[in-house]
């Protein structure tokens, strides 16, 4: 049984960037644990932060239930994250206790400083997780986990390699269902950021259809960037993963196991 750990910066990062792969792992019977490193306190234009933290914890828990995953929100403050020793040790502890085969996280090249901080902290933890004298009360894993960076489209200083590119179109509805759980983000905060808050419907069915259209536009560039195959039926959702050079080195057999789904 494969064990998958996602270390995202915010509640909703795991499903937005890797929801299709997570749905594949649910089908395969994998054990999935989703971590939001920050508490999500800054992701709203009007709600008080203490109310928002509680709301986002509940939203994340509902999203995790859709794929049978444990979704945990840590207490690091949203918008102020740094790749500190405290964060590194928290990540080492999580990896040692959960014992994942695959860890998904952000690259260190990203628009959001919280994303960059998580990616850097995971990179820093990748070797130290094997050192017995670091957190000696928790034994290091016998096998070094594979770390992979979730999809992004940034090109400077270097572009995402897309070592594994998946057509996860069959799981698009599951991903949208997970995103739909994050009402504070995808019906309030993100539309406000995009300047389209007034276009969000109020009734449930129309609102979910609006979210599906919004998500399609947000992920369209993934298809343009990573879909290089000629096909009569174009994918509707693509995810790409870059294998970290700082952690375990998988062979092709292990990559097939860790990244189930339709290859592009």
C-alpha positions as CSV (number, residue, x, y, z in Angstrom):
1,X,0.0,0.0,0.0
2,X,1.4,3.4,-1.1
3,X,1.5,6.2,1.4
4,X,1.2,9.8,0.0
5,X,1.9,13.0,2.0
6,X,1.2,16.4,0.6
7,X,2.9,19.4,2.2
8,X,1.1,22.4,0.8
9,X,1.3,26.0,2.0
10,X,-2.4,26.6,2.4
11,X,-5.7,24.8,2.8
12,X,-6.7,24.0,-0.9
13,X,-3.2,23.9,-2.4
14,X,-3.1,20.1,-2.4
15,X,-6.3,19.7,-4.4
16,X,-5.7,22.6,-6.8
17,X,-2.3,21.4,-7.8
18,X,-2.5,17.6,-7.3
19,X,-6.1,16.7,-6.9
20,X,-6.2,14.4,-9.9
21,X,-3.2,12.3,-8.7
22,X,-4.7,12.1,-5.3
23,X,-7.9,10.8,-6.8
24,X,-5.8,8.2,-8.6
25,X,-4.3,7.1,-5.3
26,X,-7.7,6.9,-3.7
27,X,-8.8,4.5,-6.4
28,X,-5.6,2.5,-5.8
29,X,-6.2,2.2,-2.1
30,X,-3.3,4.4,-1.0
31,X,-3.2,6.1,2.4
32,X,-3.3,9.9,1.8
33,X,-2.4,12.6,4.3
34,X,-2.8,16.3,3.3
35,X,-1.0,19.0,5.3
36,X,-1.6,22.7,5.1
37,X,1.5,24.2,6.7
38,X,-0.1,27.6,7.3
39,X,-3.4,28.2,9.0
40,X,-4.9,30.2,6.1
41,X,-5.6,33.3,8.2
42,X,-4.8,35.8,5.5
43,X,-6.9,34.4,2.6
44,X,-10.0,36.6,2.7
45,X,-10.8,40.2,2.1
46,X,-13.1,40.8,5.0
47,X,-13.4,37.9,7.5
48,X,-11.6,38.3,10.8
49,X,-8.5,36.0,10.8
50,X,-9.6,34.0,13.9
51,X,-13.0,33.2,12.2
52,X,-11.3,32.5,8.9
53,X,-8.8,30.0,10.4
54,X,-11.7,27.9,11.9
55,X,-13.7,28.1,8.7
56,X,-10.7,27.0,6.5
57,X,-10.0,24.1,8.9
58,X,-13.5,22.9,8.4
59,X,-13.4,23.4,4.6
60,X,-10.2,21.4,4.4
61,X,-11.5,18.6,6.5
62,X,-14.6,18.3,4.1
63,X,-12.3,18.3,1.1
64,X,-10.2,15.5,2.5
65,X,-13.3,13.4,3.2
66,X,-14.1,13.3,-0.5
67,X,-10.9,11.2,-1.2
68,X,-10.8,9.5,2.2
69,X,-7.8,11.6,3.2
70,X,-6.8,13.0,6.6
71,X,-6.5,16.8,6.1
72,X,-4.5,18.6,8.8
73,X,-4.0,22.4,9.1
74,X,-0.9,23.5,11.0
75,X,-0.6,26.7,12.9
76,X,2.1,28.6,11.0
77,X,0.7,32.0,10.1
78,X,-0.5,32.4,6.5
79,X,1.4,35.1,4.6
80,X,4.4,35.2,7.0
81,X,5.9,31.7,6.5
82,X,9.7,31.4,6.5
83,X,11.9,28.2,5.9
84,X,13.0,28.2,9.6
85,X,14.5,25.4,11.6
86,X,11.2,25.1,13.4
87,X,9.4,24.4,10.2
88,X,12.1,22.0,9.0
89,X,11.9,20.0,12.2
90,X,8.1,19.9,11.9
91,X,8.4,18.5,8.4
92,X,11.0,15.9,9.5
93,X,8.7,14.8,12.3
94,X,5.8,14.5,9.9
95,X,7.8,12.4,7.4
96,X,9.2,10.1,10.1
97,X,5.9,9.5,11.8
98,X,3.7,9.1,8.7
99,X,6.4,7.3,6.7
100,X,5.3,8.3,3.2
101,X,6.5,6.7,0.0
102,X,5.8,9.9,-1.9
103,X,5.9,13.5,-0.7
104,X,4.3,16.3,-2.8
105,X,5.1,19.9,-2.3
106,X,5.8,23.3,-4.1
107,X,8.9,24.2,-6.0
108,X,11.1,26.9,-4.6
109,X,10.3,29.1,-7.6
110,X,6.8,30.3,-7.2
111,X,4.8,33.5,-7.1
112,X,3.8,33.0,-3.4
113,X,6.4,33.4,-0.7
114,X,4.6,30.8,1.5
115,X,4.9,28.3,-1.4
116,X,8.6,29.0,-1.8
117,X,9.1,28.6,2.0
118,X,7.5,25.2,2.2
119,X,9.4,24.0,-0.9
120,X,12.7,25.2,0.6
121,X,11.9,23.6,4.0
122,X,11.0,20.3,2.4
123,X,14.3,20.4,0.4
124,X,16.2,21.2,3.6
125,X,14.5,18.3,5.4
126,X,15.0,15.8,2.6
127,X,18.5,14.8,3.7
128,X,18.2,15.6,7.4
129,X,15.2,13.3,7.8
130,X,17.8,10.4,7.6
131,X,20.1,11.8,10.2
132,X,19.4,9.9,13.5
133,X,20.8,12.7,15.8
134,X,18.2,15.1,14.4
135,X,15.0,14.6,16.5
136,X,16.6,11.4,18.0
137,X,13.3,10.5,19.7
138,X,11.8,9.6,16.3
139,X,13.7,7.0,14.3
140,X,14.5,7.9,10.7
141,X,12.8,6.0,7.9
142,X,14.4,2.8,6.5
143,X,13.7,4.0,2.9
144,X,14.1,7.6,1.8
145,X,10.8,8.9,0.4
146,X,10.5,10.3,-3.1
147,X,9.8,14.0,-3.2
148,X,8.0,15.6,-6.2
149,X,7.1,19.2,-6.9
150,X,3.5,19.9,-7.9
151,X,2.7,21.7,-11.2
152,X,3.5,25.3,-11.8
153,X,4.0,27.4,-14.9
154,X,6.9,29.7,-13.7
155,X,10.0,29.9,-15.9
156,X,12.5,32.0,-14.0
157,X,15.1,31.1,-12.9
158,X,14.2,27.7,-14.4
159,X,10.9,26.1,-15.6
160,X,9.2,23.1,-14.1
161,X,10.6,20.0,-15.9
162,X,7.5,17.9,-16.0
163,X,9.3,14.6,-15.3
164,X,5.8,13.0,-15.0
165,X,2.9,14.4,-16.9
166,X,-0.6,12.9,-16.2
167,X,-3.9,13.3,-18.0
168,X,-6.2,13.3,-15.0
169,X,-9.3,14.4,-16.9
170,X,-11.3,11.5,-15.6
171,X,-10.9,12.9,-12.1
172,X,-11.8,16.5,-12.9
173,X,-15.2,16.3,-11.2
174,X,-13.6,14.9,-8.0
175,X,-11.1,17.8,-8.0
176,X,-14.0,20.3,-8.5
177,X,-15.9,18.7,-5.7
178,X,-12.9,19.1,-3.4
179,X,-12.4,22.8,-4.5
180,X,-16.2,23.3,-3.9
181,X,-15.6,22.5,-0.2
182,X,-13.4,25.6,0.1
183,X,-16.3,28.1,-0.2
184,X,-14.3,30.9,1.4
185,X,-11.7,30.7,-1.2
186,X,-13.3,29.8,-4.5
187,X,-16.5,31.8,-4.1
188,X,-15.3,34.7,-2.1
189,X,-11.5,35.3,-1.9
190,X,-10.3,34.3,-5.3
191,X,-13.1,36.0,-7.2
192,X,-12.4,39.1,-5.2
193,X,-8.7,38.9,-6.1
194,X,-9.7,38.4,-9.8
195,X,-12.2,41.3,-9.7
196,X,-15.2,39.0,-10.6
197,X,-16.9,38.6,-7.3
198,X,-20.1,40.0,-8.7
199,X,-20.3,37.1,-11.2
200,X,-20.5,34.4,-8.6
201,X,-24.0,32.9,-8.4
202,X,-25.7,32.3,-5.0
203,X,-27.5,29.0,-5.7
204,X,-25.6,25.8,-5.3
205,X,-25.9,24.2,-8.8
206,X,-25.1,27.4,-10.7
207,X,-22.3,28.2,-8.3
208,X,-20.6,24.8,-8.9
209,X,-21.0,25.3,-12.6
210,X,-19.3,28.7,-12.3
211,X,-16.5,27.1,-10.3
212,X,-16.0,24.5,-13.1
213,X,-15.7,27.2,-15.7
214,X,-13.3,29.2,-13.5
215,X,-11.1,26.1,-12.9
216,X,-11.1,25.3,-16.6
217,X,-9.7,28.8,-17.3
218,X,-7.1,28.6,-14.5
219,X,-5.8,25.3,-15.7
220,X,-5.9,25.9,-19.5
221,X,-2.2,26.9,-19.6
222,X,-1.2,23.5,-18.1
223,X,-2.6,21.8,-21.2
224,X,-0.9,24.3,-23.5
225,X,2.4,23.8,-21.7
226,X,2.6,20.1,-21.0
227,X,0.3,18.4,-23.6
228,X,2.7,17.5,-26.5
229,X,0.9,14.5,-27.9
230,X,-1.4,14.6,-30.9
231,X,-4.8,13.4,-29.9
232,X,-8.3,13.8,-31.3
233,X,-9.6,14.2,-27.7
234,X,-7.7,16.8,-25.8
235,X,-7.3,16.4,-22.0
236,X,-9.5,18.7,-19.8
237,X,-7.1,18.5,-16.8
238,X,-3.3,17.9,-16.7
239,X,-1.0,17.7,-13.8
240,X,2.8,17.7,-14.0
241,X,5.4,16.6,-11.4
242,X,9.1,17.2,-11.1
243,X,11.2,14.7,-9.2
244,X,13.3,16.4,-6.5
245,X,17.1,15.7,-6.8
246,X,17.4,16.2,-3.0
247,X,15.5,13.1,-1.9
248,X,15.0,9.5,-3.0
249,X,15.9,8.4,-6.5
250,X,13.1,6.4,-8.1
251,X,13.5,3.9,-10.9
252,X,10.8,3.6,-13.6
253,X,9.0,0.8,-11.8
254,X,8.6,3.0,-8.7
255,X,7.5,6.0,-10.7
256,X,4.7,3.8,-12.2
257,X,3.7,2.9,-8.7
258,X,3.8,6.4,-7.2
259,X,2.2,8.2,-10.2
260,X,-0.7,6.0,-11.3
261,X,-2.8,7.3,-14.2
262,X,-2.7,8.1,-17.9
263,X,0.7,9.3,-19.0
264,X,1.3,12.0,-21.6
